[in-house]
Amino acid sequence: MTVDRDARTRLRALCDKAAEGPWFVEHGARADGLSRVDDGRQHGLYSFYCEAHEAAFIAASREAVPELLDMVDAQAKDVDIWKDKAKFRLARAERAEAALQAWLDLGLGCTCKPDSGCAAAIVREQTIAVLAEVPK
């Protein structure tokens, strides 16, 4: 799963609209065992009750979600940089392969055996061997 730029923007907007926090949890605040989640303001402008595990998640998410979004944004920048480098290197490799193939096509006219000492024949055979190892 990836979180694209638009999804991150929407999540960040939700975070920006939420009460700042930090949010706090008072476990077992009610007689029925529910925990209270509070925005930390005096008299808790935003305060509600829920199960302890939900309360812990909600309180932590106020600070954790923006931090996670920052990490994802930083990783996305790294991915963009590596994509650009990969495109450049792929284009370079394709040009090199075309040049080698053109040279090889010219070298195929040489009928000398590789062990004859003919440089064109030796390089031709080495090039054929290298190209055979490269996956298509």
Secondary structure, 3 states (H helix, E strand, C coil): CCCCHHHHHHHHHHHHHCCCCCCEEECCCCCCCCEEEECCCCCCCCEEEECHHHHHHHHHHHHHHHHHHHHHHHHHHHHHHHHHHHHHHHHHHHHHHHHHHHHHHHHCCCCCCHHHCCHHHHHHHHHHHHHHHCCC
